[in-house]
């Protein structure tokens, strides 16, 4: 079994551990129909359009 020759410092250990917890902000695009912010390549949740065609009917909140 491999045994480390020296103690790993807390700074080196924490730097290594922090690399896998980086959060990325998801990409956002503007809907061409209504102008709402949406994820790219997804149906717009506010109007139901995708690629200029209405794919789903959205209930309008009163």
PQR file with spaces between the fields and no chain letter, atoms N, CA, C, O and H, PARSE charges and radii, in Angstrom:
ATOM       1  N    UNK     1       0.835   -1.174    0.000 -0.4000 1.5000
ATOM       2  CA   UNK     1       0.000    0.000    0.000 -0.0000 2.0000
ATOM       3  C    UNK     1       0.886    1.246    0.000  0.5500 1.7000
ATOM       4  O    UNK     1       1.887    1.305    0.713 -0.5500 1.4000
ATOM       5  N    UNK     2       0.510    2.236   -0.802 -0.4000 1.5000
ATOM       6  CA   UNK     2       1.296    3.463   -0.892 -0.0000 2.0000
ATOM       7  C    UNK     2       1.078    4.334    0.337  0.5500 1.7000
ATOM       8  O    UNK     2      -0.050    4.523    0.793 -0.5500 1.4000
ATOM       9  H    UNK     2      -0.304    2.189   -1.382  0.4000 1.0000
ATOM      10  N    UNK     3       2.179    4.858    0.862 -0.4000 1.5000
ATOM      11  CA   UNK     3       2.112    5.708    2.044 -0.0000 2.0000
ATOM      12  C    UNK     3       2.761    7.045    1.682  0.5500 1.7000
ATOM      13  O    UNK     3       3.870    7.051    1.148 -0.5500 1.4000
ATOM      14  H    UNK     3       3.095    4.704    0.492  0.4000 1.0000
ATOM      15  N    UNK     4       2.105    8.180    1.956 -0.4000 1.5000
ATOM      16  CA   UNK     4       2.692    9.470    1.626 -0.0000 2.0000
ATOM      17  C    UNK     4       3.931    9.760    2.471  0.5500 1.7000
ATOM      18  O    UNK     4       3.973    9.427    3.655 -0.5500 1.4000
ATOM      19  H    UNK     4       1.205    8.175    2.391  0.4000 1.0000
ATOM      20  N    UNK     5       4.945   10.387    1.853 -0.4000 1.5000
ATOM      21  CA   UNK     5       6.177   10.689    2.581 -0.0000 2.0000
ATOM      22  C    UNK     5       6.006   11.883    3.502  0.5500 1.7000
ATOM      23  O    UNK     5       6.618   11.945    4.568 -0.5500 1.4000
ATOM      24  H    UNK     5       4.911   10.658    0.891  0.4000 1.0000
ATOM      25  N    UNK     6       5.160   12.846    3.084 -0.4000 1.5000
ATOM      26  CA   UNK     6       4.968   14.043    3.901 -0.0000 2.0000
ATOM      27  C    UNK     6       3.471   14.325    4.060  0.5500 1.7000
ATOM      28  O    UNK     6       2.639   13.872    3.274 -0.5500 1.4000
ATOM      29  H    UNK     6       4.663   12.796    2.218  0.4000 1.0000
ATOM      30  N    UNK     7       3.170   15.080    5.095 -0.4000 1.5000
ATOM      31  CA   UNK     7       1.784   15.444    5.351 -0.0000 2.0000
ATOM      32  C    UNK     7       1.316   16.451    4.297  0.5500 1.7000
ATOM      33  O    UNK     7       2.036   17.394    3.968 -0.5500 1.4000
ATOM      34  H    UNK     7       3.846   15.448    5.734  0.4000 1.0000
ATOM      35  N    UNK     8       0.126   16.249    3.780 -0.4000 1.5000
ATOM      36  CA   UNK     8      -0.452   17.196    2.838 -0.0000 2.0000
ATOM      37  C    UNK     8      -0.956   18.403    3.616  0.5500 1.7000
ATOM      38  O    UNK     8      -1.720   18.262    4.571 -0.5500 1.4000
ATOM      39  H    UNK     8      -0.459   15.483    4.047  0.4000 1.0000
ATOM      40  N    UNK     9      -0.525   19.591    3.202 -0.4000 1.5000
ATOM      41  CA   UNK     9      -0.937   20.794    3.910 -0.0000 2.0000
ATOM      42  C    UNK     9      -2.421   21.052    3.680  0.5500 1.7000
ATOM      43  O    UNK     9      -3.008   20.593    2.700 -0.5500 1.4000
ATOM      44  H    UNK     9       0.096   19.706    2.426  0.4000 1.0000
ATOM      45  N    UNK    10      -3.005   21.790    4.602 -0.4000 1.5000
ATOM      46  CA   UNK    10      -4.439   22.074    4.485 -0.0000 2.0000
ATOM      47  C    UNK    10      -4.731   22.939    3.268  0.5500 1.7000
ATOM      48  O    UNK    10      -5.788   22.802    2.651 -0.5500 1.4000
ATOM      49  H    UNK    10      -2.529   22.163    5.399  0.4000 1.0000
ATOM      50  N    UNK    11      -3.806   23.829    2.915 -0.4000 1.5000
ATOM      51  CA   UNK    11      -4.019   24.680    1.745 -0.0000 2.0000
ATOM      52  C    UNK    11      -4.045   23.851    0.464  0.5500 1.7000
ATOM      53  O    UNK    11      -4.896   24.066   -0.400 -0.5500 1.4000
ATOM      54  H    UNK    11      -2.947   23.940    3.416  0.4000 1.0000
ATOM      55  N    UNK    12      -3.119   22.910    0.343 -0.4000 1.5000
ATOM      56  CA   UNK    12      -3.079   22.053   -0.850 -0.0000 2.0000
ATOM      57  C    UNK    12      -4.307   21.148   -0.904  0.5500 1.7000
ATOM      58  O    UNK    12      -4.894   20.949   -1.967 -0.5500 1.4000
ATOM      59  H    UNK    12      -2.429   22.736    1.045  0.4000 1.0000
ATOM      60  N    UNK    13      -4.686   20.605    0.244 -0.4000 1.5000
ATOM      61  CA   UNK    13      -5.856   19.735    0.312 -0.0000 2.0000
ATOM      62  C    UNK    13      -7.134   20.492   -0.066  0.5500 1.7000
ATOM      63  O    UNK    13      -7.947   19.999   -0.848 -0.5500 1.4000
ATOM      64  H    UNK    13      -4.209   20.767    1.107  0.4000 1.0000
ATOM      65  N    UNK    14      -7.300   21.698    0.500 -0.4000 1.5000
ATOM      66  CA   UNK    14      -8.506   22.473    0.232 -0.0000 2.0000
ATOM      67  C    UNK    14      -8.557   22.979   -1.201  0.5500 1.7000
ATOM      68  O    UNK    14      -9.640   23.081   -1.778 -0.5500 1.4000
ATOM      69  H    UNK    14      -6.639   22.098    1.135  0.4000 1.0000
ATOM      70  N    UNK    15      -7.402   23.298   -1.790 -0.4000 1.5000
ATOM      71  CA   UNK    15      -7.362   23.716   -3.188 -0.0000 2.0000
ATOM      72  C    UNK    15      -7.806   22.586   -4.095  0.5500 1.7000
ATOM      73  O    UNK    15      -8.554   22.811   -5.047 -0.5500 1.4000
ATOM      74  H    UNK    15      -6.523   23.215   -1.321  0.4000 1.0000
ATOM      75  N    UNK    16      -7.363   21.397   -3.817 -0.4000 1.5000
ATOM      76  CA   UNK    16      -7.752   20.243   -4.613 -0.0000 2.0000
ATOM      77  C    UNK    16      -9.249   19.961   -4.473  0.5500 1.7000
ATOM      78  O    UNK    16      -9.911   19.636   -5.458 -0.5500 1.4000
ATOM      79  H    UNK    16      -6.755   21.214   -3.044  0.4000 1.0000
ATOM      80  N    UNK    17      -9.768   20.077   -3.295 -0.4000 1.5000
ATOM      81  CA   UNK    17     -11.177   19.789   -3.059 -0.0000 2.0000
ATOM      82  C    UNK    17     -12.101   20.849   -3.639  0.5500 1.7000
ATOM      83  O    UNK    17     -13.233   20.541   -4.013 -0.5500 1.4000
ATOM      84  H    UNK    17      -9.230   20.341   -2.495  0.4000 1.0000
ATOM      85  N    UNK    18     -11.642   22.082   -3.720 -0.4000 1.5000
ATOM      86  CA   UNK    18     -12.509   23.153   -4.195 -0.0000 2.0000
ATOM      87  C    UNK    18     -12.717   23.101   -5.699  0.5500 1.7000
ATOM      88  O    UNK    18     -13.641   23.734   -6.209 -0.5500 1.4000
ATOM      89  H    UNK    18     -10.723   22.332   -3.416  0.4000 1.0000
ATOM      90  N    UNK    19     -11.884   22.367   -6.419 -0.4000 1.5000
ATOM      91  CA   UNK    19     -11.978   22.347   -7.879 -0.0000 2.0000
ATOM      92  C    UNK    19     -13.263   21.681   -8.364  0.5500 1.7000
ATOM      93  O    UNK    19     -13.754   22.014   -9.442 -0.5500 1.4000
ATOM      94  H    UNK    19     -11.133   21.853   -6.004  0.4000 1.0000
ATOM      95  N    UNK    20     -13.814   20.750   -7.593 -0.4000 1.5000
ATOM      96  CA   UNK    20     -15.001   20.040   -8.061 -0.0000 2.0000
ATOM      97  C    UNK    20     -16.286   20.704   -7.605  0.5500 1.7000
ATOM      98  O    UNK    20     -17.368   20.213   -7.928 -0.5500 1.4000
ATOM      99  H    UNK    20     -13.415   20.479   -6.717  0.4000 1.0000
ATOM     100  N    UNK    21     -16.209   21.798   -6.868 -0.4000 1.5000
ATOM     101  CA   UNK    21     -17.413   22.464   -6.390 -0.0000 2.0000
ATOM     102  C    UNK    21     -17.643   23.812   -7.050  0.5500 1.7000
ATOM     103  O    UNK    21     -18.353   24.655   -6.503 -0.5500 1.4000
ATOM     104  H    UNK    21     -15.330   22.197   -6.606  0.4000 1.0000
ATOM     105  N    UNK    22     -17.062   24.020   -8.196 -0.4000 1.5000
ATOM     106  CA   UNK    22     -17.275   25.278   -8.893 -0.0000 2.0000
ATOM     107  C    UNK    22     -18.656   25.264   -9.544  0.5500 1.7000
ATOM     108  O    UNK    22     -18.996   24.321  -10.258 -0.5500 1.4000
ATOM     109  H    UNK    22     -16.485   23.335   -8.639  0.4000 1.0000
ATOM     110  N    UNK    23     -19.434   26.281   -9.306 -0.4000 1.5000
ATOM     111  CA   UNK    23     -20.768   26.370   -9.885 -0.0000 2.0000
ATOM     112  C    UNK    23     -20.711   27.215  -11.145  0.5500 1.7000
ATOM     113  O    UNK    23     -20.095   28.281  -11.166 -0.5500 1.4000
ATOM     114  H    UNK    23     -19.158   27.047   -8.726  0.4000 1.0000
ATOM     115  N    UNK    24     -21.350   26.736  -12.180 -0.4000 1.5000
ATOM     116  CA   UNK    24     -21.406   27.476  -13.427 -0.0000 2.0000
ATOM     117  C    UNK    24     -22.806   28.026  -13.614  0.5500 1.7000
ATOM     118  O    UNK    24     -23.794   27.337  -13.359 -0.5500 1.4000
ATOM     119  H    UNK    24     -21.850   25.870  -12.163  0.4000 1.0000
ATOM     120  N    UNK    25     -22.886   29.256  -14.055 -0.4000 1.5000
ATOM     121  CA   UNK    25     -24.175   29.873  -14.326 -0.0000 2.0000
ATOM     122  C    UNK    25     -24.683   29.319  -15.654  0.5500 1.7000
ATOM     123  O    UNK    25     -23.947   29.331  -16.640 -0.5500 1.4000
ATOM     124  H    UNK    25     -22.084   29.816  -14.262  0.4000 1.0000
ATOM     125  N    UNK    26     -25.925   28.833  -15.702 -0.4000 1.5000
ATOM     126  CA   UNK    26     -26.431   28.298  -16.960 -0.0000 2.0000
ATOM     127  C    UNK    26     -26.571   29.399  -18.012  0.5500 1.7000
ATOM     128  O    UNK    26     -26.852   30.555  -17.695 -0.5500 1.4000
ATOM     129  H    UNK    26     -26.523   28.824  -14.901  0.4000 1.0000
ATOM     130  N    UNK    27     -26.369   29.011  -19.256 -0.4000 1.5000
ATOM     131  CA   UNK    27     -26.488   29.966  -20.354 -0.0000 2.0000
ATOM     132  C    UNK    27     -27.944   30.394  -20.482  0.5500 1.7000
ATOM     133  O    UNK    27     -28.851   29.580  -20.305 -0.5500 1.4000
ATOM     134  H    UNK    27     -26.140   28.072  -19.512  0.4000 1.0000
ATOM     135  N    UNK    28     -28.167   31.655  -20.786 -0.4000 1.5000
ATOM     136  CA   UNK    28     -29.514   32.174  -20.945 -0.0000 2.0000
ATOM     137  C    UNK    28     -29.628   32.874  -22.291  0.5500 1.7000
ATOM     138  O    UNK    28     -28.660   33.440  -22.798 -0.5500 1.4000
ATOM     139  H    UNK    28     -27.430   32.316  -20.930  0.4000 1.0000
ATOM     140  N    UNK    29     -30.835   32.826  -22.863 -0.4000 1.5000
ATOM     141  CA   UNK    29     -31.094   33.477  -24.142 -0.0000 2.0000
ATOM     142  C    UNK    29     -32.397   34.235  -24.032  0.5500 1.7000
ATOM     143  O    UNK    29     -33.183   34.006  -23.113 -0.5500 1.4000
ATOM     144  H    UNK    29     -31.622   32.366  -22.451  0.4000 1.0000
ATOM     145  N    UNK    30     -32.624   35.137  -24.968 -0.4000 1.5000
ATOM     146  CA   UNK    30     -33.848   35.918  -24.993 -0.0000 2.0000
ATOM     147  C    UNK    30     -34.820   35.270  -25.960  0.5500 1.7000
ATOM     148  O    UNK    30     -34.443   34.913  -27.076 -0.5500 1.4000
ATOM     149  H    UNK    30     -31.985   35.323  -25.715  0.4000 1.0000
ATOM     150  N    UNK    31     -36.076   35.115  -25.537 -0.4000 1.5000
ATOM     151  CA   UNK    31     -37.105   34.536  -26.400 -0.0000 2.0000
ATOM     152  C    UNK    31     -37.385   35.503  -27.546  0.5500 1.7000
ATOM     153  O    UNK    31     -37.536   36.704  -27.325 -0.5500 1.4000
ATOM     154  H    UNK    31     -36.382   35.406  -24.630  0.4000 1.0000
ATOM     155  N    UNK    32     -37.455   34.983  -28.762 -0.4000 1.5000
ATOM     156  CA   UNK    32     -37.674   35.844  -29.924 -0.0000 2.0000
ATOM     157  C    UNK    32     -39.121   36.311  -30.030  0.5500 1.7000
ATOM     158  O    UNK    32     -39.400   37.327  -30.666 -0.5500 1.4000
ATOM     159  H    UNK    32     -37.333   34.006  -28.941  0.4000 1.0000
ATOM     160  N    UNK    33     -40.043   35.577  -29.411 -0.4000 1.5000
ATOM     161  CA   UNK    33     -41.456   35.940  -29.482 -0.0000 2.0000
ATOM     162  C    UNK    33     -41.841   36.963  -28.414  0.5500 1.7000
ATOM     163  O    UNK    33     -42.352   38.038  -28.728 -0.5500 1.4000
ATOM     164  H    UNK    33     -39.817   34.751  -28.894  0.4000 1.0000
ATOM     165  N    UNK    34     -41.591   36.619  -27.147 -0.4000 1.5000
ATOM     166  CA   UNK    34     -42.076   37.471  -26.054 -0.0000 2.0000
ATOM     167  C    UNK    34     -40.977   38.269  -25.366  0.5500 1.7000
ATOM     168  O    UNK    34     -41.275   39.215  -24.636 -0.5500 1.4000
ATOM     169  H    UNK    34     -41.175   35.746  -26.891  0.4000 1.0000
ATOM     170  N    UNK    35     -39.717   37.911  -25.579 -0.4000 1.5000
ATOM     171  CA   UNK    35     -38.609   38.649  -24.979 -0.0000 2.0000
ATOM     172  C    UNK    35     -38.231   38.189  -23.589  0.5500 1.7000
ATOM     173  O    UNK    35     -37.386   38.810  -22.945 -0.5500 1.4000
ATOM     174  H    UNK    35     -39.475   37.143  -26.172  0.4000 1.0000
ATOM     175  N    UNK    36     -38.841   37.109  -23.108 -0.4000 1.5000
ATOM     176  CA   UNK    36     -38.518   36.598  -21.777 -0.0000 2.0000
ATOM     177  C    UNK    36     -37.164   35.883  -21.808  0.5500 1.7000
ATOM     178  O    UNK    36     -36.715   35.424  -22.858 -0.5500 1.4000
ATOM     179  H    UNK    36     -39.528   36.605  -23.631  0.4000 1.0000
ATOM     180  N    UNK    37     -36.528   35.799  -20.650 -0.4000 1.5000
ATOM     181  CA   UNK    37     -35.259   35.101  -20.534 -0.0000 2.0000
ATOM     182  C    UNK    37     -35.547   33.608  -20.413  0.5500 1.7000
ATOM     183  O    UNK    37     -36.380   33.206  -19.602 -0.5500 1.4000
ATOM     184  H    UNK    37     -36.893   36.172  -19.797  0.4000 1.0000
ATOM     185  N    UNK    38     -34.864   32.777  -21.215 -0.4000 1.5000
ATOM     186  CA   UNK    38     -35.077   31.333  -21.207 -0.0000 2.0000
ATOM     187  C    UNK    38     -33.766   30.623  -21.461  0.5500 1.7000
ATOM     188  O    UNK    38     -32.783   31.249  -21.861 -0.5500 1.4000
ATOM     189  H    UNK    38     -34.187   33.104  -21.874  0.4000 1.0000
ATOM     190  N    UNK    39     -33.743   29.307  -21.230 -0.4000 1.5000
ATOM     191  CA   UNK    39     -32.572   28.506  -21.559 -0.0000 2.0000
ATOM     192  C    UNK    39     -32.525   28.300  -23.066  0.5500 1.7000
ATOM     193  O    UNK    39     -33.576   28.150  -23.688 -0.5500 1.4000
ATOM     194  H    UNK    39     -34.540   28.799  -20.905  0.4000 1.0000
ATOM     195  N    UNK    40     -31.338   28.287  -23.676 -0.4000 1.5000
ATOM     196  CA   UNK    40     -31.266   28.065  -25.113 -0.0000 2.0000
ATOM     197  C    UNK    40     -31.682   26.643  -25.485  0.5500 1.7000
ATOM     198  O    UNK    40     -31.465   25.706  -24.717 -0.5500 1.4000
ATOM     199  H    UNK    40     -30.484   28.409  -23.170  0.4000 1.0000
ATOM     200  N    UNK    41     -32.274   26.489  -26.655 -0.4000 1.5000
ATOM     201  CA   UNK    41     -32.732   25.211  -27.190 -0.0000 2.0000
ATOM     202  C    UNK    41     -33.813   24.584  -26.320  0.5500 1.7000
ATOM     203  O    UNK    41     -33.904   23.359  -26.233 -0.5500 1.4000
ATOM     204  H    UNK    41     -32.451   27.251  -27.279  0.4000 1.0000
ATOM     205  N    UNK    42     -34.634   25.410  -25.675 -0.4000 1.5000
ATOM     206  CA   UNK    42     -35.752   24.943  -24.865 -0.0000 2.0000
ATOM     207  C    UNK    42     -36.991   25.728  -25.264  0.5500 1.7000
ATOM     208  O    UNK    42     -36.892   26.834  -25.795 -0.5500 1.4000
ATOM     209  H    UNK    42     -34.561   26.405  -25.745  0.4000 1.0000
ATOM     210  N    UNK    43     -38.157   25.151  -25.005 -0.4000 1.5000
ATOM     211  CA   UNK    43     -39.411   25.862  -25.230 -0.0000 2.0000
ATOM     212  C    UNK    43     -39.527   26.967  -24.189  0.5500 1.7000
ATOM     213  O    UNK    43     -39.200   26.761  -23.020 -0.5500 1.4000
ATOM     214  H    UNK    43     -38.238   24.253  -24.573  0.4000 1.0000
ATOM     215  N    UNK    44     -39.990   28.134  -24.612 -0.4000 1.5000
ATOM     216  CA   UNK    44     -40.168   29.256  -23.695 -0.0000 2.0000
ATOM     217  C    UNK    44     -41.332   28.929  -22.762  0.5500 1.7000
ATOM     218  O    UNK    44     -42.409   28.536  -23.210 -0.5500 1.4000
ATOM     219  H    UNK    44     -40.255   28.301  -25.561  0.4000 1.0000
ATOM     220  N    UNK    45     -41.100   29.097  -21.463 -0.4000 1.5000
ATOM     221  CA   UNK    45     -42.135   28.776  -20.490 -0.0000 2.0000
ATOM     222  C    UNK    45     -43.228   29.822  -20.438  0.5500 1.7000
ATOM     223  O    UNK    45     -44.343   29.521  -20.010 -0.5500 1.4000
ATOM     224  H    UNK    45     -40.225   29.416  -21.099  0.4000 1.0000
ATOM     225  N    UNK    46     -42.943   31.042  -20.860 -0.4000 1.5000
ATOM     226  CA   UNK    46     -43.942   32.094  -20.750 -0.0000 2.0000
ATOM     227  C    UNK    46     -44.877   32.159  -21.958  0.5500 1.7000
ATOM     228  O    UNK    46     -46.038   32.542  -21.809 -0.5500 1.4000
ATOM     229  H    UNK    46     -42.038   31.287  -21.208  0.4000 1.0000
ATOM     230  N    UNK    47     -44.398   31.792  -23.152 -0.4000 1.5000
ATOM     231  CA   UNK    47     -45.268   31.868  -24.326 -0.0000 2.0000
ATOM     232  C    UNK    47     -45.455   30.532  -25.039  0.5500 1.7000
ATOM     233  O    UNK    47     -46.408   30.388  -25.805 -0.5500 1.4000
ATOM     234  H    UNK    47     -43.455   31.481  -23.273  0.4000 1.0000
ATOM     235  N    UNK    48     -44.581   29.548  -24.816 -0.4000 1.5000
ATOM     236  CA   UNK    48     -44.737   28.232  -25.420 -0.0000 2.0000
ATOM     237  C    UNK    48     -44.147   28.101  -26.812  0.5500 1.7000
ATOM     238  O    UNK    48     -44.378   27.099  -27.488 -0.5500 1.4000
ATOM     239  H    UNK    48     -43.807   29.665  -24.194  0.4000 1.0000
ATOM     240  N    UNK    49     -43.390   29.096  -27.251 -0.4000 1.5000
ATOM     241  CA   UNK    49     -42.817   29.062  -28.600 -0.0000 2.0000
ATOM     242  C    UNK    49     -41.414   28.468  -28.577  0.5500 1.7000
ATOM     243  O    UNK    49     -40.672   28.621  -27.607 -0.5500 1.4000
ATOM     244  H    UNK    49     -43.202   29.911  -26.702  0.4000 1.0000
ATOM     245  N    UNK    50     -41.071   27.789  -29.666 -0.4000 1.5000
ATOM     246  CA   UNK    50     -39.703   27.317  -29.895 -0.0000 2.0000
ATOM     247  C    UNK    50     -39.442   27.391  -31.385  0.5500 1.7000
ATOM     248  O    UNK    50     -40.196   26.834  -32.182 -0.5500 1.4000
ATOM     249  H    UNK    50     -41.674   27.665  -30.454  0.4000 1.0000
ATOM     250  N    UNK    51     -38.384   28.072  -31.759 -0.4000 1.5000
ATOM     251  CA   UNK    51     -37.957   28.202  -33.156 -0.0000 2.0000
ATOM     252  C    UNK    51     -39.057   28.820  -34.016  0.5500 1.7000
ATOM     253  O    UNK    51     -39.241   28.429  -35.169 -0.5500 1.4000
ATOM     254  H    UNK    51     -37.771   28.524  -31.111  0.4000 1.0000
ATOM     255  N    UNK    52     -39.793   29.793  -33.451 -0.4000 1.5000
ATOM     256  CA   UNK    52     -40.813   30.511  -34.207 -0.0000 2.0000
ATOM     257  C    UNK    52     -42.138   29.786  -34.345  0.5500 1.7000
ATOM     258  O    UNK    52     -43.039   30.295  -35.012 -0.5500 1.4000
ATOM     259  H    UNK    52     -39.644   30.110  -32.515  0.4000 1.0000
ATOM     260  N    UNK    53     -42.289   28.617  -33.741 -0.4000 1.5000
ATOM     261  CA   UNK    53     -43.527   27.841  -33.835 -0.0000 2.0000
ATOM     262  C    UNK    53     -44.035   27.588  -32.421  0.5500 1.7000
ATOM     263  O    UNK    53     -43.264   27.254  -31.522 -0.5500 1.4000
ATOM     264  H    UNK    53     -41.557   28.203  -33.200  0.4000 1.0000
ATOM     265  N    UNK    54     -45.362   27.754  -32.233 -0.4000 1.5000
ATOM     266  CA   UNK    54     -45.921   27.493  -30.911 -0.0000 2.0000
ATOM     267  C    UNK    54     -46.022   25.989  -30.709  0.5500 1.7000
ATOM     268  O    UNK    54     -46.759   25.308  -31.422 -0.5500 1.4000
ATOM     269  H    UNK    54     -45.989   28.026  -32.964  0.4000 1.0000
ATOM     270  N    UNK    55     -45.281   25.475  -29.737 -0.4000 1.5000
ATOM     271  CA   UNK    55     -45.201   24.036  -29.484 -0.0000 2.0000
ATOM     272  C    UNK    55     -46.187   23.583  -28.406  0.5500 1.7000
ATOM     273  O    UNK    55     -46.750   22.492  -28.495 -0.5500 1.4000
ATOM     274  H    UNK    55     -44.683   26.028  -29.157  0.4000 1.0000
ATOM     275  N    UNK    56     -46.394   24.425  -27.387 -0.4000 1.5000
ATOM     276  CA   UNK    56     -47.334   24.092  -26.322 -0.0000 2.0000
ATOM     277  C    UNK    56     -48.222   25.306  -26.059  0.5500 1.7000
ATOM     278  O    UNK    56     -47.834   26.448  -26.308 -0.5500 1.4000
ATOM     279  H    UNK    56     -45.936   25.311  -27.316  0.4000 1.0000
ATOM     280  N    UNK    57     -49.426   25.029  -25.549 -0.4000 1.5000
ATOM     281  CA   UNK    57     -50.318   26.115  -25.155 -0.0000 2.0000
ATOM     282  C    UNK    57     -50.062   26.408  -23.686  0.5500 1.7000
ATOM     283  O    UNK    57     -50.040   25.504  -22.850 -0.5500 1.4000
ATOM     284  H    UNK    57     -49.741   24.102  -25.347  0.4000 1.0000
ATOM     285  N    UNK    58     -49.870   27.679  -23.390 -0.4000 1.5000
ATOM     286  CA   UNK    58     -49.565   28.103  -22.035 -0.0000 2.0000
ATOM     287  C    UNK    58     -50.804   28.749  -21.440  0.5500 1.7000
ATOM     288  O    UNK    58     -51.416   29.620  -22.057 -0.5500 1.4000
ATOM     289  H    UNK    58     -49.887   28.412  -24.069  0.4000 1.0000
ATOM     290  N    UNK    59     -51.175   28.315  -20.225 -0.4000 1.5000
ATOM     291  CA   UNK    59     -52.294   28.933  -19.529 -0.0000 2.0000
ATOM     292  C    UNK    59     -51.871   30.302  -19.056  0.5500 1.7000
ATOM     293  O    UNK    59     -50.791   30.469  -18.490 -0.5500 1.4000
ATOM     294  H    UNK    59     -50.677   27.608  -19.723  0.4000 1.0000
ATOM     295  N    UNK    60     -52.720   31.277  -19.288 -0.4000 1.5000
ATOM     296  CA   UNK    60     -52.419   32.638  -18.835 -0.0000 2.0000
ATOM     297  C    UNK    60     -52.943   32.825  -17.427  0.5500 1.7000
ATOM     298  O    UNK    60     -54.105   32.530  -17.146 -0.5500 1.4000
ATOM     299  H    UNK    60     -53.598   31.142  -19.748  0.4000 1.0000
ATOM     300  N    UNK    61     -52.100   33.309  -16.552 -0.4000 1.5000
ATOM     301  CA   UNK    61     -52.523   33.542  -15.174 -0.0000 2.0000
ATOM     302  C    UNK    61     -53.337   34.817  -15.106  0.5500 1.7000
ATOM     303  O    UNK    61     -52.939   35.851  -15.644 -0.5500 1.4000
ATOM     304  H    UNK    61     -51.156   33.549  -16.781  0.4000 1.0000
ATOM     305  N    UNK    62     -54.464   34.741  -14.453 -0.4000 1.5000
ATOM     306  CA   UNK    62     -55.382   35.894  -14.362 -0.0000 2.0000
ATOM     307  C    UNK    62     -54.814   36.828  -13.361  0.5500 1.7000
ATOM     308  O    UNK    62     -55.397   37.880  -13.098 -0.5500 1.4000
ATOM     309  H    UNK    62     -54.787   33.902  -14.016  0.4000 1.0000
